Amino acid sequence: DALASGEGRIVAIHQANTGPAAARNAALARARGAWLAYIDSDDVWFPDTLAAYAAFIDAHPDAKFLYGYRHRLNEDGSITELPGEFQDAPTGVAELFERMFLSHLCVCYRRELIDLAGPYDPALRSCEDYDLYLRIGLHCRFEPLGLPTGLRRRHGTNLSRQTGYSRLLEAEVLRRFVERQGGSAVLDGRRVAWRLGRLYYAAGRQYFKACCYRQALGALALARRYRRTFNGAAVALMARCLLPFGRTDARETPHLQGRSP
């Protein structure tokens, strides 16, 4: 608010907390620039980040989406330097489907891509950026800067912890992209089966570790649709045996196949 009061180009928006996707959509509705870049409260841009974006845009006028990579800012103030992924050549949907390597604070892209791909899905409380970038990837390539552009602050309340639910949600986002948002036209079916099978199996293992045996069986059943493995069968057998002693994750199992932004 203090910055907005003294700088006409800055607008402060206040709204109820309905998740990151809804907040970003509200900002997108007010933004007027031709290029979009994001920074959250836990993130830090380097002093020359925007200048680096501008220089790349000037040198590559046909580029639509550019990305750098991030380092980690630890609780004690130290910085852990991380290697950048896919920084040597342009990438696209195929690489992104295999692994989410785009960091939210390290991307900059043309606003027109939102008009083509649609906004963030407000129903998603996580994986909302993965979902959006997959859809954007149907309309452009991702151009690497080859340099770090920010710091991700690491502390006790934002440490990423994989759970059965988070793995299952990621798999459902990918499956929706393939089945309902055009991904099947550009992705190799064998790689899709491999990726989804691994993700659903990972969800099943995480649910099993949390003693959520019923949900583990559900995730493992989905994994078998794409990829049958001995390990998956073994975990499913143990989950069935332990089913009477299990608990249930209070969060509902995500099903996104009927929901499109």
C-alpha positions as CSV (number, residue, x, y, z in Angstrom):
1,D,0.0,0.0,0.0
2,A,2.8,2.4,0.8
3,L,4.4,1.8,-2.6
4,A,1.1,2.1,-4.4
5,S,0.4,5.4,-2.7
6,G,3.5,7.0,-4.1
7,E,3.8,5.3,-7.5
8,G,0.9,5.4,-10.0
9,R,2.1,2.3,-11.8
10,I,1.7,0.1,-8.7
11,V,-1.8,-1.1,-7.7
12,A,-2.6,-2.8,-4.4
13,I,-5.4,-5.3,-4.5
14,H,-7.1,-6.6,-1.3
15,Q,-9.3,-9.6,-1.4
16,A,-10.2,-12.7,0.8
17,N,-7.6,-15.5,0.7
18,T,-9.1,-18.0,-1.8
19,G,-5.8,-19.5,-2.9
20,P,-2.8,-18.5,-5.1
21,A,-4.6,-19.1,-8.4
22,A,-7.5,-16.7,-7.5
23,A,-5.0,-14.0,-6.3
24,R,-3.0,-14.2,-9.5
25,N,-6.1,-14.1,-11.7
26,A,-7.2,-10.9,-9.8
27,A,-3.8,-9.4,-10.6
28,L,-4.0,-10.5,-14.2
29,A,-7.3,-8.8,-14.6
30,R,-5.8,-5.5,-13.5
31,A,-2.4,-5.8,-15.3
32,R,-1.9,-3.8,-18.5
33,G,1.6,-4.8,-19.5
34,A,2.5,-6.8,-22.6
35,W,4.8,-9.0,-20.6
36,L,4.0,-10.7,-17.2
37,A,6.4,-11.7,-14.4
38,Y,5.5,-12.8,-10.9
39,I,7.1,-12.5,-7.4
40,D,5.5,-13.9,-4.3
41,S,6.1,-12.8,-0.7
42,D,8.5,-15.7,-0.1
43,D,10.6,-14.9,-3.2
44,V,13.4,-12.4,-4.0
45,W,14.4,-11.1,-7.4
46,F,18.0,-10.2,-8.0
47,P,18.5,-6.4,-8.7
48,D,19.1,-7.0,-12.4
49,T,16.3,-9.6,-13.0
50,L,13.9,-7.4,-14.9
51,A,16.8,-5.9,-16.8
52,A,17.9,-9.4,-17.8
53,Y,14.4,-10.1,-19.0
54,A,14.3,-6.9,-21.0
55,A,17.7,-7.6,-22.6
56,F,16.6,-11.1,-23.7
57,I,13.3,-9.8,-25.1
58,D,15.2,-7.1,-27.1
59,A,17.6,-9.7,-28.4
60,H,14.9,-12.3,-29.2
61,P,11.9,-10.3,-30.5
62,D,10.1,-13.6,-31.5
63,A,10.3,-15.1,-28.0
64,K,7.0,-15.5,-26.1
65,F,8.1,-17.3,-22.9
66,L,11.4,-17.0,-21.2
67,Y,12.7,-18.6,-18.0
68,G,15.7,-18.6,-15.7
69,Y,16.3,-20.6,-12.6
70,R,16.5,-20.0,-8.8
71,H,18.8,-20.4,-5.9
72,R,17.6,-21.1,-2.3
73,L,17.7,-18.5,0.5
74,N,18.0,-20.4,3.8
75,E,16.6,-19.4,7.2
76,D,20.1,-18.4,8.4
77,G,20.5,-16.0,5.5
78,S,22.9,-18.2,3.5
79,I,22.3,-19.0,-0.1
80,T,22.4,-22.4,-1.6
81,E,23.2,-22.3,-5.3
82,L,21.2,-24.7,-7.4
83,P,21.9,-25.8,-10.9
84,G,19.6,-24.7,-13.6
85,E,17.6,-27.3,-15.5
86,F,17.1,-27.2,-19.3
87,Q,19.1,-24.0,-19.7
88,D,21.0,-25.0,-22.9
89,A,18.2,-25.1,-25.5
90,P,14.5,-24.2,-25.8
91,T,12.1,-26.6,-24.3
92,G,8.4,-27.4,-24.6
93,V,5.5,-29.5,-23.4
94,A,7.3,-32.8,-23.8
95,E,10.0,-31.8,-21.3
96,L,7.6,-30.1,-19.0
97,F,5.3,-33.1,-18.8
98,E,8.2,-35.2,-17.7
99,R,9.2,-32.8,-14.9
100,M,8.1,-29.5,-13.6
101,F,11.3,-27.5,-14.0
102,L,9.8,-24.0,-14.4
103,S,10.0,-21.9,-11.2
104,H,7.2,-19.4,-10.7
105,L,9.5,-16.5,-9.8
106,C,11.8,-17.2,-12.8
107,V,9.4,-16.9,-15.7
108,C,8.4,-14.0,-17.9
109,Y,5.9,-14.3,-20.8
110,R,3.7,-12.4,-23.2
111,R,0.2,-11.6,-21.9
112,E,-1.3,-12.9,-25.1
113,L,-0.5,-16.4,-23.9
114,I,-3.0,-16.1,-21.1
115,D,-5.6,-15.1,-23.7
116,L,-4.8,-18.2,-25.6
117,A,-4.4,-20.7,-22.8
118,G,-6.8,-19.3,-20.3
119,P,-6.1,-18.1,-16.7
120,Y,-5.1,-20.0,-13.6
121,D,-7.6,-22.7,-12.4
122,P,-8.9,-21.2,-9.1
123,A,-10.0,-24.7,-8.0
124,L,-6.3,-25.7,-7.6
125,R,-4.6,-24.8,-4.3
126,S,-1.3,-26.3,-5.6
127,C,0.0,-27.3,-9.0
128,E,-1.8,-24.3,-10.4
129,D,1.4,-23.1,-12.1
130,Y,2.1,-26.5,-13.6
131,D,-1.4,-26.7,-15.0
132,L,-1.1,-23.2,-16.6
133,Y,2.4,-23.7,-18.1
134,L,1.3,-27.0,-19.7
135,R,-1.6,-25.2,-21.4
136,I,0.7,-22.3,-22.4
137,G,3.2,-24.8,-23.8
138,L,0.7,-25.7,-26.5
139,H,1.2,-22.2,-28.0
140,C,4.9,-21.6,-27.7
141,R,8.4,-22.8,-26.8
142,F,10.1,-22.0,-23.5
143,E,13.2,-20.0,-24.1
144,P,16.0,-20.3,-21.4
145,L,18.0,-17.3,-20.1
146,G,20.8,-19.5,-18.9
147,L,21.1,-17.6,-15.6
148,P,19.6,-17.4,-12.1
149,T,16.9,-14.7,-11.7
150,G,15.8,-15.1,-8.1
151,L,15.9,-16.6,-4.6
152,R,13.2,-18.9,-3.1
153,R,13.0,-18.4,0.6
154,R,13.1,-21.6,2.6
155,H,11.6,-21.8,6.1
156,G,9.6,-24.1,8.3
157,T,6.2,-23.0,6.9
158,N,6.9,-23.4,3.2
159,L,9.1,-26.5,3.0
160,S,7.8,-28.7,0.2
161,R,6.7,-32.0,1.5
162,Q,5.4,-34.6,-0.9
163,T,2.2,-36.4,0.3
164,G,-0.1,-38.9,-1.2
165,Y,-2.5,-36.1,-1.9
166,S,0.0,-33.8,-3.5
167,R,1.3,-36.6,-5.8
168,L,-2.3,-37.6,-6.7
169,L,-3.2,-34.0,-7.5
170,E,-0.1,-33.6,-9.7
171,A,-1.1,-36.8,-11.6
172,E,-4.6,-35.6,-12.0
173,V,-3.4,-32.3,-13.4
174,L,-1.3,-34.1,-16.0
175,R,-4.1,-36.6,-16.8
176,R,-6.5,-33.7,-17.4
177,F,-4.0,-32.0,-19.7
178,V,-3.7,-35.2,-21.8
179,E,-7.4,-36.1,-21.9
180,R,-9.2,-32.8,-22.0
181,Q,-6.8,-30.0,-22.9
182,G,-5.0,-31.1,-26.0
183,G,-1.9,-32.9,-24.5
184,S,-2.6,-36.2,-26.3
185,A,-2.0,-34.5,-29.7
186,V,1.5,-33.5,-28.9
187,L,2.8,-36.1,-26.4
188,D,4.1,-39.6,-26.9
189,G,1.6,-42.1,-25.5
190,R,4.3,-44.4,-24.1
191,R,5.9,-41.5,-22.2
192,V,2.4,-40.4,-20.9
193,A,1.8,-43.9,-19.5
194,W,5.2,-44.1,-17.9
195,R,4.9,-40.7,-16.3
196,L,1.3,-41.2,-15.0
197,G,2.1,-44.7,-13.8
198,R,5.0,-43.5,-11.8
199,L,3.1,-40.6,-10.3
200,Y,0.1,-42.6,-9.2
201,Y,2.5,-45.3,-7.8
202,A,4.3,-42.5,-5.9
203,A,1.0,-41.3,-4.5
204,G,0.1,-44.8,-3.4
205,R,3.4,-45.2,-1.6
206,Q,3.0,-41.9,0.2
207,Y,-0.5,-42.8,1.3
208,F,0.7,-46.2,2.4
209,K,3.5,-44.6,4.5
210,A,0.8,-42.4,6.1
211,C,-1.3,-45.5,6.9
212,C,-4.0,-44.3,4.6
213,Y,-4.4,-47.8,3.1
214,R,-7.8,-47.3,1.4
215,Q,-6.5,-44.2,-0.5
216,A,-3.2,-46.1,-1.2
217,L,-5.2,-48.8,-2.9
218,G,-7.1,-46.2,-5.0
219,A,-3.9,-44.6,-6.2
220,L,-2.3,-47.9,-7.0
221,A,-5.3,-49.0,-9.0
222,L,-4.9,-45.9,-11.1
223,A,-1.2,-46.6,-11.5
224,R,-2.0,-50.1,-12.9
225,R,-4.0,-48.5,-15.7
226,Y,-0.8,-47.1,-17.0
227,R,2.1,-49.2,-15.8
228,R,2.0,-52.6,-14.0
229,T,5.0,-53.3,-11.7
230,F,5.9,-55.8,-9.1
231,N,6.5,-53.1,-6.5
232,G,3.0,-51.7,-7.1
233,A,1.4,-55.1,-6.7
234,A,3.4,-55.7,-3.5
235,V,2.4,-52.4,-1.9
236,A,-1.2,-53.0,-2.9
237,L,-1.1,-56.5,-1.3
238,M,0.2,-55.0,2.0
239,A,-2.3,-52.2,1.9
240,R,-5.2,-54.8,1.6
241,C,-3.8,-56.8,4.5
242,L,-3.6,-53.6,6.7
243,L,-6.8,-52.0,5.6
244,P,-8.7,-52.6,8.9
245,F,-6.0,-50.7,10.7
246,G,-5.7,-47.7,8.5
247,R,-6.7,-44.1,8.7
248,T,-8.1,-41.7,6.1
249,D,-6.6,-38.4,4.8
250,A,-9.3,-35.8,5.4
251,R,-8.7,-34.2,2.1
252,E,-10.9,-35.5,-0.7
253,T,-9.2,-37.4,-3.5
254,P,-8.7,-34.9,-6.3
255,H,-10.6,-35.7,-9.6
256,L,-10.1,-33.0,-12.2
257,Q,-11.1,-34.8,-15.4
258,G,-14.4,-32.9,-15.5
259,R,-13.0,-29.5,-14.6
260,S,-11.4,-27.2,-17.2
261,P,-10.5,-23.6,-16.7
